[in-house]
Every structure is written in C-alpha cells, then in structure tokens.
Amino acid sequence: MVIKYCGKDFEESSGGALTLPTEYIGDNESGWRVEGKITEDYYEWVNYFEASHPNFGKVWGDFEMEVYADSEEGFAHFYEHHSPDAWDYYDI
C-alpha cells in the first residue's frame, strides 16, 4: 500500500479545499469507478472517495489529508485522470 500526503506528494490548496469534482462519481472513460458522498452548499464536491480500476486496483482517501493506493502506478494513473480541484471554502 502507498500513502500520499497533502502538501508533500501533491499540492495543497491555499483556500483549504482540495476536492474531487462530482462528475468523477460513477464509471469513467479512464476505467476508474469512483464512489463518494457528494456534499452540497451552493457548490458540489466530494471529500472522501473510493475508486477502483480493473488494472490498477484501488485508490481511496481525502485529498485534503492523505490518499491511499494499492500501488504507485495506480495512484499516478488516477491522479492523471482525476486530479482534485483546489478552491476556497470561504467562497461558498
């Protein structure tokens, strides 16, 4: 298992929010199936998520803290196709 940390392994958000866009939920052309609870407060986002891919295994976590992956290759592929949005919680 691989652990990736916000601010170390991927950039953190200056506004505090580093979340997945809701359009990633479900089956994606990249082969990833993403599940997560959609939060809505004027804007919609996903904090904690779980994703699976037939070739790359699983990736799960919260980009504002840490993300786990079955492999480095799996994390890299997921991040390439489903990187988080950086925004400011005070904007809502």
N, CA, C and O atoms as CSV, one atom per row, in Angstrom:
chain,resi,resn,atom,element,x,y,z
A,1,MET,N,N,0.843,-1.187,0.000
A,1,MET,CA,C,0.000,0.000,0.000
A,1,MET,C,C,0.884,1.244,0.000
A,1,MET,O,O,1.944,1.275,0.625
A,2,VAL,N,N,0.427,2.254,-0.707
A,2,VAL,CA,C,1.124,3.530,-0.834
A,2,VAL,C,C,0.279,4.599,-0.147
A,2,VAL,O,O,-0.946,4.597,-0.273
A,3,ILE,N,N,0.929,5.517,0.585
A,3,ILE,CA,C,0.222,6.638,1.208
A,3,ILE,C,C,0.798,7.928,0.646
A,3,ILE,O,O,2.012,8.129,0.644
A,4,LYS,N,N,-0.084,8.801,0.170
A,4,LYS,CA,C,0.301,10.102,-0.375
A,4,LYS,C,C,-0.261,11.190,0.530
A,4,LYS,O,O,-1.421,11.126,0.939
A,5,TYR,N,N,0.556,12.182,0.840
A,5,TYR,CA,C,0.169,13.232,1.786
A,5,TYR,C,C,-0.012,14.577,1.107
A,5,TYR,O,O,0.775,14.970,0.246
A,6,CYS,N,N,-1.069,15.278,1.514
A,6,CYS,CA,C,-1.346,16.621,1.030
A,6,CYS,C,C,-0.201,17.547,1.424
A,6,CYS,O,O,0.249,17.531,2.570
A,7,GLY,N,N,0.265,18.345,0.483
A,7,GLY,CA,C,1.354,19.274,0.746
A,7,GLY,C,C,2.729,18.666,0.585
A,7,GLY,O,O,3.728,19.385,0.562
A,8,LYS,N,N,2.794,17.353,0.475
A,8,LYS,CA,C,4.073,16.673,0.288
A,8,LYS,C,C,4.116,15.954,-1.069
A,8,LYS,O,O,5.027,16.170,-1.868
A,9,ASP,N,N,3.126,15.106,-1.312
A,9,ASP,CA,C,3.100,14.308,-2.533
A,9,ASP,C,C,2.233,14.908,-3.630
A,9,ASP,O,O,2.343,14.520,-4.793
A,10,PHE,N,N,1.389,15.834,-3.272
A,10,PHE,CA,C,0.597,16.606,-4.220
A,10,PHE,C,C,0.320,17.946,-3.567
A,10,PHE,O,O,0.300,18.071,-2.342
A,11,GLU,N,N,0.105,18.948,-4.413
A,11,GLU,CA,C,-0.036,20.318,-3.916
A,11,GLU,C,C,-1.290,20.498,-3.086
A,11,GLU,O,O,-2.342,19.943,-3.405
A,12,GLU,N,N,-1.178,21.273,-2.025
A,12,GLU,CA,C,-2.353,21.594,-1.236
A,12,GLU,C,C,-3.010,22.854,-1.795
A,12,GLU,O,O,-2.431,23.546,-2.632
A,13,SER,N,N,-4.209,23.141,-1.332
A,13,SER,CA,C,-4.952,24.303,-1.791
A,13,SER,C,C,-4.744,25.457,-0.831
A,13,SER,O,O,-4.862,25.287,0.382
A,14,SER,N,N,-4.439,26.619,-1.357
A,14,SER,CA,C,-4.263,27.791,-0.499
A,14,SER,C,C,-5.576,28.186,0.176
A,14,SER,O,O,-5.563,28.822,1.230
A,15,GLY,N,N,-6.713,27.812,-0.427
A,15,GLY,CA,C,-8.018,28.116,0.156
A,15,GLY,C,C,-8.542,27.029,1.075
A,15,GLY,O,O,-9.610,27.178,1.669
A,16,GLY,N,N,-7.802,25.942,1.196
A,16,GLY,CA,C,-8.190,24.868,2.105
A,16,GLY,C,C,-8.957,23.728,1.487
A,16,GLY,O,O,-8.933,22.614,2.010
A,17,ALA,N,N,-9.639,23.976,0.386
A,17,ALA,CA,C,-10.432,22.922,-0.238
A,17,ALA,C,C,-9.646,22.257,-1.362
A,17,ALA,O,O,-9.136,22.929,-2.259
A,18,LEU,N,N,-9.555,20.951,-1.306
A,18,LEU,CA,C,-8.909,20.158,-2.346
A,18,LEU,C,C,-9.780,18.928,-2.523
A,18,LEU,O,O,-9.585,17.917,-1.848
A,19,THR,N,N,-10.734,19.014,-3.423
A,19,THR,CA,C,-11.799,18.020,-3.511
A,19,THR,C,C,-11.979,17.516,-4.937
A,19,THR,O,O,-11.545,18.148,-5.900
A,20,LEU,N,N,-12.627,16.365,-5.045
A,20,LEU,CA,C,-12.925,15.826,-6.371
A,20,LEU,C,C,-14.189,16.457,-6.928
A,20,LEU,O,O,-15.156,16.657,-6.194
A,21,PRO,N,N,-14.192,16.769,-8.202
A,21,PRO,CA,C,-15.421,17.238,-8.840
A,21,PRO,C,C,-16.464,16.112,-8.856
A,21,PRO,O,O,-16.108,14.939,-8.969
A,22,THR,N,N,-17.714,16.457,-8.746
A,22,THR,CA,C,-18.773,15.448,-8.686
A,22,THR,C,C,-18.909,14.658,-9.985
A,22,THR,O,O,-19.421,13.538,-9.967
A,23,GLU,N,N,-18.468,15.207,-11.098
A,23,GLU,CA,C,-18.597,14.466,-12.363
A,23,GLU,C,C,-17.718,13.224,-12.410
A,23,GLU,O,O,-17.882,12.395,-13.305
A,24,TYR,N,N,-16.788,13.075,-11.469
A,24,TYR,CA,C,-15.971,11.860,-11.409
A,24,TYR,C,C,-16.723,10.682,-10.807
A,24,TYR,O,O,-16.303,9.539,-10.982
A,25,ILE,N,N,-17.815,10.929,-10.105
A,25,ILE,CA,C,-18.564,9.852,-9.467
A,25,ILE,C,C,-19.172,8.952,-10.537
A,25,ILE,O,O,-19.780,9.428,-11.495
A,26,GLY,N,N,-18.998,7.652,-10.359
A,26,GLY,CA,C,-19.521,6.665,-11.307
A,26,GLY,C,C,-18.411,6.070,-12.144
A,26,GLY,O,O,-17.236,6.162,-11.789
A,27,ASP,N,N,-18.781,5.463,-13.247
A,27,ASP,CA,C,-17.823,4.852,-14.169
A,27,ASP,C,C,-17.261,5.925,-15.090
A,27,ASP,O,O,-18.000,6.753,-15.621
A,28,ASN,N,N,-15.932,5.901,-15.275
A,28,ASN,CA,C,-15.253,6.911,-16.078
A,28,ASN,C,C,-14.553,6.266,-17.270
A,28,ASN,O,O,-14.195,5.089,-17.229
A,29,GLU,N,N,-14.361,7.053,-18.339
A,29,GLU,CA,C,-13.681,6.560,-19.537
A,29,GLU,C,C,-12.266,6.078,-19.239
A,29,GLU,O,O,-11.726,5.255,-19.978
A,30,SER,N,N,-11.666,6.576,-18.175
A,30,SER,CA,C,-10.313,6.180,-17.787
A,30,SER,C,C,-10.263,4.763,-17.225
A,30,SER,O,O,-9.182,4.221,-16.995
A,31,GLY,N,N,-11.441,4.161,-17.002
A,31,GLY,CA,C,-11.502,2.829,-16.424
A,31,GLY,C,C,-11.754,2.840,-14.926
A,31,GLY,O,O,-12.015,1.792,-14.336
A,32,TRP,N,N,-11.681,4.004,-14.305
A,32,TRP,CA,C,-11.895,4.119,-12.863
A,32,TRP,C,C,-13.388,4.203,-12.553
A,32,TRP,O,O,-14.141,4.894,-13.239
A,33,ARG,N,N,-13.794,3.498,-11.521
A,33,ARG,CA,C,-15.133,3.641,-10.947
A,33,ARG,C,C,-14.940,4.352,-9.620
A,33,ARG,O,O,-14.262,3.844,-8.728
A,34,VAL,N,N,-15.538,5.530,-9.493
A,34,VAL,CA,C,-15.345,6.378,-8.313
A,34,VAL,C,C,-16.645,6.458,-7.525
A,34,VAL,O,O,-17.716,6.702,-8.082
A,35,GLU,N,N,-16.527,6.247,-6.213
A,35,GLU,CA,C,-17.670,6.377,-5.309
A,35,GLU,C,C,-17.320,7.394,-4.244
A,35,GLU,O,O,-16.167,7.503,-3.828
A,36,GLY,N,N,-18.311,8.130,-3.809
A,36,GLY,CA,C,-18.090,9.115,-2.757
A,36,GLY,C,C,-19.365,9.878,-2.472
A,36,GLY,O,O,-20.274,9.930,-3.301
A,37,LYS,N,N,-19.421,10.464,-1.298
A,37,LYS,CA,C,-20.586,11.242,-0.894
A,37,LYS,C,C,-20.451,12.661,-1.449
A,37,LYS,O,O,-19.439,13.330,-1.240
A,38,ILE,N,N,-21.477,13.098,-2.149
A,38,ILE,CA,C,-21.483,14.460,-2.689
A,38,ILE,C,C,-21.978,15.408,-1.601
A,38,ILE,O,O,-23.046,15.208,-1.023
A,39,THR,N,N,-21.187,16.438,-1.335
A,39,THR,CA,C,-21.564,17.482,-0.389
A,39,THR,C,C,-22.023,18.683,-1.201
A,39,THR,O,O,-21.432,19.019,-2.228
A,40,GLU,N,N,-23.082,19.323,-0.727
A,40,GLU,CA,C,-23.607,20.480,-1.458
A,40,GLU,C,C,-23.884,21.628,-0.500
A,40,GLU,O,O,-24.579,21.474,0.504
A,41,ASP,N,N,-23.325,22.774,-0.834
A,41,ASP,CA,C,-23.585,24.014,-0.117
A,41,ASP,C,C,-23.300,25.137,-1.119
A,41,ASP,O,O,-22.239,25.760,-1.076
A,42,TYR,N,N,-24.222,25.380,-1.992
A,42,TYR,CA,C,-24.105,26.287,-3.122
A,42,TYR,C,C,-23.240,25.662,-4.228
A,42,TYR,O,O,-23.520,25.858,-5.411
A,43,TYR,N,N,-22.228,24.935,-3.865
A,43,TYR,CA,C,-21.288,24.273,-4.759
A,43,TYR,C,C,-21.306,22.794,-4.381
A,43,TYR,O,O,-21.577,22.467,-3.225
A,44,GLU,N,N,-21.028,21.903,-5.312
A,44,GLU,CA,C,-20.991,20.462,-5.022
A,44,GLU,C,C,-19.563,19.949,-5.106
A,44,GLU,O,O,-18.800,20.344,-5.987
A,45,TRP,N,N,-19.207,19.057,-4.172
A,45,TRP,CA,C,-17.867,18.477,-4.167
A,45,TRP,C,C,-17.878,17.144,-3.446
A,45,TRP,O,O,-18.862,16.769,-2.808
A,46,VAL,N,N,-16.749,16.426,-3.560
A,46,VAL,CA,C,-16.563,15.138,-2.896
A,46,VAL,C,C,-15.259,15.194,-2.110
A,46,VAL,O,O,-14.197,15.453,-2.678
A,47,ASN,N,N,-15.340,14.951,-0.808
A,47,ASN,CA,C,-14.129,14.878,0.010
A,47,ASN,C,C,-13.593,13.444,-0.011
A,47,ASN,O,O,-12.685,13.138,-0.783
A,48,TYR,N,N,-14.141,12.572,0.820
A,48,TYR,CA,C,-13.673,11.190,0.887
A,48,TYR,C,C,-14.212,10.412,-0.310
A,48,TYR,O,O,-15.390,10.521,-0.650
A,49,PHE,N,N,-13.354,9.639,-0.938
A,49,PHE,CA,C,-13.744,8.857,-2.109
A,49,PHE,C,C,-13.083,7.493,-2.077
A,49,PHE,O,O,-12.099,7.278,-1.369
A,50,GLU,N,N,-13.628,6.590,-2.840
A,50,GLU,CA,C,-13.051,5.270,-3.071
A,50,GLU,C,C,-13.152,5.010,-4.567
A,50,GLU,O,O,-14.219,5.169,-5.159
A,51,ALA,N,N,-12.045,4.613,-5.172
A,51,ALA,CA,C,-12.026,4.362,-6.610
A,51,ALA,C,C,-11.386,3.013,-6.887
A,51,ALA,O,O,-10.467,2.593,-6.184
A,52,SER,N,N,-11.876,2.344,-7.907
A,52,SER,CA,C,-11.294,1.051,-8.278
A,52,SER,C,C,-11.135,0.981,-9.798
A,52,SER,O,O,-11.899,1.579,-10.556
A,53,HIS,N,N,-10.126,0.236,-10.206
A,53,HIS,CA,C,-9.788,0.078,-11.623
A,53,HIS,C,C,-9.397,-1.380,-11.835
A,53,HIS,O,O,-8.690,-1.947,-11.001
A,54,PRO,N,N,-9.835,-2.002,-12.926
A,54,PRO,CA,C,-9.516,-3.418,-13.129
A,54,PRO,C,C,-8.024,-3.715,-13.260
A,54,PRO,O,O,-7.596,-4.829,-12.955
A,55,ASN,N,N,-7.228,-2.754,-13.703
A,55,ASN,CA,C,-5.795,-2.980,-13.872
A,55,ASN,C,C,-4.947,-2.344,-12.782
A,55,ASN,O,O,-3.849,-2.827,-12.505
A,56,PHE,N,N,-5.424,-1.274,-12.155
A,56,PHE,CA,C,-4.617,-0.516,-11.202
A,56,PHE,C,C,-5.027,-0.701,-9.747
A,56,PHE,O,O,-4.363,-0.177,-8.852
A,57,GLY,N,N,-6.097,-1.429,-9.495
A,57,GLY,CA,C,-6.514,-1.669,-8.116
A,57,GLY,C,C,-7.333,-0.528,-7.551
A,57,GLY,O,O,-8.192,0.033,-8.232
A,58,LYS,N,N,-7.060,-0.185,-6.287
A,58,LYS,CA,C,-7.872,0.820,-5.590
A,58,LYS,C,C,-7.065,2.045,-5.187
A,58,LYS,O,O,-5.862,1.978,-4.934
A,59,VAL,N,N,-7.781,3.171,-5.137
A,59,VAL,CA,C,-7.268,4.432,-4.601
A,59,VAL,C,C,-8.392,4.982,-3.740
A,59,VAL,O,O,-9.549,4.984,-4.163
A,60,TRP,N,N,-8.069,5.452,-2.531
A,60,TRP,CA,C,-9.106,5.962,-1.647
A,60,TRP,C,C,-8.523,6.972,-0.673
A,60,TRP,O,O,-7.320,6.976,-0.412
A,61,GLY,N,N,-9.380,7.821,-0.142
A,61,GLY,CA,C,-8.936,8.804,0.838
A,61,GLY,C,C,-9.579,10.156,0.638
A,61,GLY,O,O,-10.674,10.272,0.088
A,62,ASP,N,N,-8.876,11.176,1.096
A,62,ASP,CA,C,-9.339,12.556,1.067
A,62,ASP,C,C,-8.131,13.414,0.705
A,62,ASP,O,O,-7.155,13.442,1.455
A,63,PHE,N,N,-8.177,14.111,-0.422
A,63,PHE,CA,C,-7.024,14.880,-0.882
A,63,PHE,C,C,-6.631,16.006,0.078
A,63,PHE,O,O,-5.523,16.533,-0.025
A,64,GLU,N,N,-7.495,16.379,0.990
A,64,GLU,CA,C,-7.137,17.415,1.960
A,64,GLU,C,C,-6.270,16.857,3.087
A,64,GLU,O,O,-5.707,17.619,3.873
A,65,MET,N,N,-6.164,15.543,3.167
A,65,MET,CA,C,-5.347,14.905,4.206
A,65,MET,C,C,-4.353,13.931,3.585
A,65,MET,O,O,-3.185,14.255,3.370
A,66,GLU,N,N,-4.851,12.724,3.302
A,66,GLU,CA,C,-3.997,11.716,2.696
A,66,GLU,C,C,-4.828,10.795,1.818
A,66,GLU,O,O,-6.029,10.616,2.018
A,67,VAL,N,N,-4.142,10.217,0.836
A,67,VAL,CA,C,-4.766,9.314,-0.115
A,67,VAL,C,C,-3.958,8.026,-0.133
A,67,VAL,O,O,-2.727,8.050,-0.125
A,68,TYR,N,N,-4.659,6.911,-0.157
A,68,TYR,CA,C,-4.038,5.588,-0.167
A,68,TYR,C,C,-4.232,4.965,-1.543
A,68,TYR,O,O,-5.218,5.239,-2.227
A,69,ALA,N,N,-3.293,4.135,-1.933
A,69,ALA,CA,C,-3.403,3.444,-3.213
A,69,ALA,C,C,-2.761,2.070,-3.100
A,69,ALA,O,O,-1.851,1.856,-2.300
A,70,ASP,N,N,-3.247,1.151,-3.908
A,70,ASP,CA,C,-2.644,-0.179,-3.934
A,70,ASP,C,C,-1.237,-0.147,-4.508
A,70,ASP,O,O,-0.414,-1.006,-4.194
A,71,SER,N,N,-0.952,0.867,-5.370
A,71,SER,CA,C,0.377,0.953,-5.988
A,71,SER,C,C,0.675,2.390,-6.415
A,71,SER,O,O,-0.231,3.208,-6.570
A,72,GLU,N,N,1.960,2.677,-6.601
A,72,GLU,CA,C,2.374,3.986,-7.128
A,72,GLU,C,C,1.780,4.206,-8.516
A,72,GLU,O,O,1.298,5.293,-8.835
A,73,GLU,N,N,1.824,3.163,-9.330
A,73,GLU,CA,C,1.305,3.253,-10.690
A,73,GLU,C,C,-0.195,3.566,-10.677
A,73,GLU,O,O,-0.673,4.369,-11.478
A,74,GLY,N,N,-0.923,2.933,-9.772
A,74,GLY,CA,C,-2.357,3.182,-9.662
A,74,GLY,C,C,-2.649,4.609,-9.241
A,74,GLY,O,O,-3.536,5.254,-9.801
A,75,PHE,N,N,-1.903,5.115,-8.248
A,75,PHE,CA,C,-2.108,6.498,-7.816
A,75,PHE,C,C,-1.815,7.459,-8.965
A,75,PHE,O,O,-2.585,8.387,-9.213
A,76,ALA,N,N,-0.709,7.240,-9.661
A,76,ALA,CA,C,-0.312,8.133,-10.756
A,76,ALA,C,C,-1.380,8.162,-11.851
A,76,ALA,O,O,-1.713,9.227,-12.371
A,77,HIS,N,N,-1.909,7.004,-12.194
A,77,HIS,CA,C,-2.935,6.939,-13.237
A,77,HIS,C,C,-4.215,7.633,-12.774
A,77,HIS,O,O,-4.818,8.390,-13.534
A,78,PHE,N,N,-4.627,7.384,-11.545
A,78,PHE,CA,C,-5.824,8.039,-11.025
A,78,PHE,C,C,-5.641,9.554,-10.998
A,78,PHE,O,O,-6.512,10.294,-11.455
A,79,TYR,N,N,-4.516,10.013,-10.466
A,79,TYR,CA,C,-4.266,11.459,-10.339
A,79,TYR,C,C,-4.185,12.134,-11.710
A,79,TYR,O,O,-4.618,13.275,-11.869
A,80,GLU,N,N,-3.638,11.436,-12.684
A,80,GLU,CA,C,-3.554,11.990,-14.035
A,80,GLU,C,C,-4.942,12.227,-14.625
A,80,GLU,O,O,-5.167,13.221,-15.316
A,81,HIS,N,N,-5.867,11.313,-14.351
A,81,HIS,CA,C,-7.203,11.393,-14.939
A,81,HIS,C,C,-8.255,12.023,-14.027
A,81,HIS,O,O,-9.310,12.447,-14.497
A,82,HIS,N,N,-7.970,12.088,-12.724
A,82,HIS,CA,C,-8.976,12.561,-11.769
A,82,HIS,C,C,-8.340,13.416,-10.675
A,82,HIS,O,O,-8.543,13.169,-9.486
A,83,SER,N,N,-7.588,14.400,-11.077
A,83,SER,CA,C,-6.944,15.254,-10.074
A,83,SER,C,C,-7.999,16.138,-9.390
A,83,SER,O,O,-9.024,16.461,-9.992
A,84,PRO,N,N,-7.749,16.520,-8.155
A,84,PRO,CA,C,-8.722,17.310,-7.402
A,84,PRO,C,C,-8.720,18.779,-7.815
A,84,PRO,O,O,-7.764,19.280,-8.406
A,85,ASP,N,N,-9.820,19.451,-7.485
A,85,ASP,CA,C,-9.929,20.896,-7.681
A,85,ASP,C,C,-9.489,21.607,-6.406
A,85,ASP,O,O,-9.854,21.196,-5.304
A,86,ALA,N,N,-8.716,22.658,-6.555
A,86,ALA,CA,C,-8.318,23.500,-5.422
A,86,ALA,C,C,-9.222,24.726,-5.420
A,86,ALA,O,O,-9.368,25.398,-6.441
A,87,TRP,N,N,-9.829,25.014,-4.270
A,87,TRP,CA,C,-10.722,26.158,-4.160
A,87,TRP,C,C,-10.777,26.590,-2.705
A,87,TRP,O,O,-10.121,25.992,-1.853
A,88,ASP,N,N,-11.544,27.608,-2.421
A,88,ASP,CA,C,-11.607,28.191,-1.083
A,88,ASP,C,C,-12.997,27.964,-0.478
A,88,ASP,O,O,-14.003,28.377,-1.054
A,89,TYR,N,N,-13.045,27.310,0.677
A,89,TYR,CA,C,-14.335,27.072,1.337
A,89,TYR,C,C,-15.068,28.379,1.643
A,89,TYR,O,O,-16.297,28.388,1.713
A,90,TYR,N,N,-14.344,29.469,1.825
A,90,TYR,CA,C,-14.991,30.758,2.134
A,90,TYR,C,C,-15.716,31.362,0.942
A,90,TYR,O,O,-16.437,32.349,1.086
A,91,ASP,N,N,-15.524,30.766,-0.254
A,91,ASP,CA,C,-16.212,31.261,-1.435
A,91,ASP,C,C,-17.688,30.828,-1.477
A,91,ASP,O,O,-18.458,31.329,-2.297
A,92,ILE,N,N,-18.076,29.904,-0.597
A,92,ILE,CA,C,-19.479,29.455,-0.641
A,92,ILE,C,C,-20.326,30.093,0.422
A,92,ILE,O,O,-21.522,29.814,0.509
